[in-house]
């Protein structure tokens, strides 16, 4: 466990230069892991979320890869992948599994320490890659993924920052392996390549439908009696597009905390893209992180996550 947390800290502090993004990523894992634990306690299956990775445009249109990095069985995802394959601009789909971390070896990773670029050792997951075509998974290779991307001209290195990942030690080793394996693939294997990504954190099967869940840990903004949560405006048209072409509905899940300092848990809240659209403040946009605005929605429009079950 300790080796994974140190390795994850090393990956993040090296690959994320912006301190605000770094802190957001550090804290962001908690909502993902708590969401998984919530469904485990309710004895409900939550499939692991995946990433849409943007490749260079072709004839001005986007081309995307979709990947899942998980320890789950690929057979559990076949029907969901059939839904994702309906999205016209998703040209390739991959499913990546990994073994228990006790079978991993170390690999070399370049980091900046005390102003110098040095080579250090971090754990390397054992990945097995499958492609998805014609409704089934077939064995593939990592090269089939990376060959789709253009290499960067140079690599940037973040500086050492405070390690705020100690809270991960309270979670099961499987959960920490999941976080680590995802970040290793995206930030180490794909580090040298130009890419943009939009992800979601879980897939809930309800009746015959699959619901996409994006989770965040947030405290409510605004004044008493006028509280709200914000959703990144850049994500909304993307999730609407997904729904239009595949029928997949997105839910925004909030792990509400009392304030940004103590971050004591308050409740789980959720809202569908449809319900958010009916209550959101579309005539104004609040400032968000990373030059991205947020559209706000009253807290009262959100439901308890338990109602989603």
C-alpha positions in Angstrom: 0.0 0.0 0.0 2.7 2.5 1.0 4.6 1.9 -2.2 1.5 2.6 -4.3 0.7 5.9 -2.4 4.3 7.1 -2.8 4.3 6.1 -6.5 1.0 7.9 -7.1 2.2 11.0 -5.3 5.4 10.9 -7.5 3.3 10.6 -10.7 1.0 13.5 -9.8 3.6 15.9 -8.5 5.7 15.4 -11.6 3.0 15.5 -14.3 0.8 18.3 -12.9 2.5 21.7 -12.7 -0.5 23.8 -11.7 -0.8 23.6 -7.9 -4.6 24.1 -8.0 -5.1 21.2 -10.4 -2.7 19.1 -8.3 -4.7 19.7 -5.1 -8.0 19.0 -6.9 -6.7 15.7 -8.2 -5.4 14.7 -4.8 -8.8 15.2 -3.2 -10.7 14.0 -6.2 -9.9 10.3 -5.6 -11.9 10.4 -2.4 -15.3 11.0 -4.0 -14.6 8.2 -6.5 -13.6 5.7 -3.8 -16.4 6.7 -1.5 -18.9 6.3 -4.3 -17.7 2.8 -5.0 -18.0 2.0 -1.2 -21.5 3.4 -1.1 -22.7 1.0 -3.8 -20.8 -1.9 -2.2 -22.6 -1.3 1.1 -25.9 -1.2 -0.8 -25.0 -4.5 -2.5 -25.3 -2.8 -5.9 -22.9 -3.4 -8.7 -21.1 -0.3 -10.0 -19.0 -0.8 -13.0 -15.8 1.2 -13.3 -16.0 4.4 -15.4 -13.8 5.1 -18.3 -12.2 7.8 -20.4 -12.9 9.3 -23.8 -9.5 10.3 -25.1 -9.4 12.8 -28.0 -7.1 12.0 -30.9 -6.2 14.4 -33.7 -9.2 15.6 -35.7 -10.0 14.1 -39.1 -11.8 16.3 -41.7 -12.4 18.8 -38.8 -14.3 16.1 -36.8 -13.2 14.7 -33.5 -12.0 11.1 -33.2 -12.0 9.4 -29.9 -10.8 6.3 -28.1 -12.8 4.9 -25.2 -10.9 2.9 -22.6 -11.7 1.3 -19.3 -8.8 0.4 -16.9 -10.1 -2.1 -14.3 -9.6 -5.4 -12.5 -13.2 -6.4 -13.4 -14.1 -9.1 -15.9 -14.5 -7.8 -19.4 -17.7 -9.9 -19.9 -19.5 -7.6 -17.5 -19.0 -4.7 -19.9 -20.0 -6.1 -23.3 -23.5 -4.6 -23.3 -22.3 -1.3 -22.1 -19.5 -1.2 -24.8 -22.2 -1.9 -27.4 -23.9 1.3 -26.2 -20.6 3.3 -26.4 -19.9 2.0 -29.8 -23.0 3.8 -31.1 -21.3 7.1 -30.7 -20.2 8.0 -34.2 -16.9 9.8 -33.3 -15.7 6.9 -31.0 -13.6 5.1 -33.5 -11.9 2.6 -31.2 -12.7 1.0 -27.9 -10.3 -0.8 -25.5 -10.5 -2.6 -22.3 -7.5 -2.8 -20.1 -7.0 -5.1 -17.1 -4.3 -5.5 -14.5 -3.1 -8.1 -12.0 -2.8 -7.7 -8.2 0.0 -5.3 -7.2 1.9 -8.0 -5.4 2.9 -9.2 -8.9 4.1 -5.8 -10.2 7.7 -4.9 -10.8 9.3 -1.4 -10.6 10.0 0.8 -13.5 12.1 3.9 -14.1 10.4 7.3 -14.0 12.0 10.7 -14.5 11.1 13.3 -11.8 12.4 16.7 -10.7 13.9 16.7 -7.2 15.7 19.7 -5.8 15.7 21.3 -9.2 17.3 18.3 -10.9 15.8 15.7 -13.2 16.5 12.3 -11.7 15.5 8.7 -12.4 13.5 7.0 -9.6 11.6 3.7 -9.3 7.8 3.4 -9.1 5.5 0.4 -9.3 4.4 -0.7 -12.8 1.1 -2.5 -13.3 0.9 -5.6 -15.4 -1.6 -4.6 -18.1 -3.5 -6.8 -20.5 -5.2 -5.0 -23.4 -8.3 -6.0 -25.3 -9.9 -4.2 -28.3 -13.7 -4.2 -28.8 -15.0 -4.8 -32.3 -18.2 -6.4 -33.7 -19.7 -6.8 -30.3 -16.8 -8.7 -28.7 -13.4 -8.3 -27.0 -10.2 -9.5 -28.7 -6.7 -9.5 -27.4 -4.7 -6.4 -28.4 -1.6 -4.5 -27.5 -0.8 -1.1 -25.8 0.9 0.0 -29.1 -2.5 -0.1 -30.8 -3.5 2.7 -28.4 -0.4 4.9 -28.4 0.1 4.7 -32.1 -3.1 6.9 -32.5 -1.5 9.9 -30.8 1.1 12.6 -31.7 4.2 12.9 -29.5 4.7 16.2 -27.6 7.7 18.3 -28.6 9.0 18.2 -25.0 8.0 17.0 -21.5 7.3 19.4 -18.7 8.0 18.6 -15.0 6.1 19.8 -12.0 8.0 20.6 -8.8 7.7 18.8 -5.5 4.5 19.6 -3.6 2.9 18.5 -0.3 1.8 14.9 -0.3 -1.9 14.9 0.7 -2.6 11.2 -0.2 -2.3 9.7 3.3 -6.1 9.3 3.4 -5.8 6.6 0.8 -4.4 4.2 3.4 -7.9 3.7 4.9 -9.2 2.1 1.7 -8.9 -1.5 0.5 -5.8 -2.3 -1.5 -8.0 -3.1 -4.5 -9.3 0.5 -4.5 -5.9 2.1 -4.4 -4.7 -0.3 -7.1 -7.5 1.0 -9.3 -6.6 4.6 -8.8 -2.9 3.9 -9.3 -3.4 1.8 -12.5 -5.6 4.5 -14.1 -3.1 7.3 -13.4 -0.1 5.1 -14.4 -1.6 4.4 -17.8 -2.8 8.0 -18.5 0.1 9.9 -16.9 3.0 7.6 -17.5 2.4 5.4 -20.5 0.6 8.3 -22.4 2.7 11.0 -20.9 4.7 11.7 -24.0 1.6 12.2 -26.2 -0.8 15.0 -27.0 -4.3 14.1 -25.7 -7.4 15.5 -24.1 -9.8 13.5 -21.9 -13.3 13.5 -20.5 -14.1 10.8 -18.1 -16.8 9.6 -15.7 -16.4 7.7 -12.5 -18.9 4.9 -12.5 -21.6 3.0 -14.5 -24.8 2.0 -12.8 -27.0 -0.6 -14.4 -30.6 0.1 -13.5 -33.2 -2.2 -15.0 -32.0 -2.4 -18.6 -30.4 1.0 -18.7 -26.8 2.1 -18.0 -26.4 5.4 -16.1 -23.1 7.4 -16.3 -22.0 8.9 -13.0 -19.7 11.8 -12.6 -18.8 12.4 -9.0 -17.3 15.4 -7.2 -16.7 16.3 -3.5 -18.1 19.7 -2.9 -19.4 22.1 -0.3 -22.5 24.1 -1.4 -22.0 27.7 -2.5 -24.2 30.7 -1.9 -26.0 32.0 1.1 -28.4 30.3 3.5 -31.6 29.7 1.7 -30.0 30.1 -1.7 -27.4 27.3 -1.8 -26.2 25.8 -5.1 -23.7 23.3 -6.7 -21.9 24.0 -9.9 -21.2 21.7 -12.9 -18.4 22.4 -15.4 -20.0 24.1 -18.4 -17.7 22.4 -20.8 -19.0 18.9 -19.8 -22.7 19.6 -20.3 -22.8 19.7 -24.2 -20.6 16.6 -24.3 -23.0 14.6 -22.0 -25.9 15.9 -24.0 -24.3 14.7 -27.2 -23.7 11.2 -25.6 -27.3 11.0 -24.7 -28.6 12.1 -28.1 -26.5 9.5 -30.0 -26.4 6.6 -27.6 -29.3 7.1 -25.2 -27.0 7.0 -22.2 -28.1 9.4 -19.4 -25.5 11.1 -17.2 -26.0 11.8 -13.4 -24.0 14.3 -11.5 -23.2 12.9 -8.0 -22.1 15.1 -5.2 -20.3 13.9 -2.1 -21.3 17.0 0.0 -19.0 18.2 2.7 -19.5 21.0 5.2 -16.7 23.4 4.1 -13.5 23.5 2.1 -11.2 23.2 5.2 -12.6 20.5 7.5 -14.5 18.7 4.7 -16.7 16.7 7.0 -19.2 14.5 5.1 -22.8 15.8 5.0 -24.7 13.7 2.4 -24.7 12.1 -1.0 -26.8 14.0 -3.6 -27.4 13.4 -7.3 -29.2 14.9 -10.3 -29.8 13.8 -13.8 -28.7 15.9 -16.8 -32.4 16.5 -17.6 -33.3 17.7 -14.1 -30.2 19.8 -13.9 -31.1 21.5 -17.2 -34.6 22.3 -16.0 -33.3 24.1 -12.8 -29.8 25.5 -13.8 -29.0 29.2 -13.9 -28.4 29.3 -17.7 -28.4 33.1 -17.9 -25.1 33.4 -15.9 -21.9 31.5 -15.5 -19.7 31.3 -12.4 -15.9 31.2 -12.6 -14.4 27.8 -12.2 -10.9 26.3 -12.2 -8.7 26.0 -15.3 -10.3 28.8 -17.3 -13.6 26.8 -17.2 -16.9 28.2 -16.0 -19.6 26.5 -14.0 -23.3 26.5 -14.4 -25.0 26.5 -11.0 -28.1 24.7 -9.9 -30.0 25.0 -6.5 -29.2 22.3 -3.9 -33.0 21.7 -3.6 -33.1 20.3 -7.2 -30.7 17.5 -6.2 -32.1 14.2 -4.8 -30.6 11.8 -2.4 -28.4 9.2 -4.1 -30.4 6.5 -2.4 -33.3 7.4 -4.7 -31.2 6.3 -7.7 -31.2 2.7 -6.3 
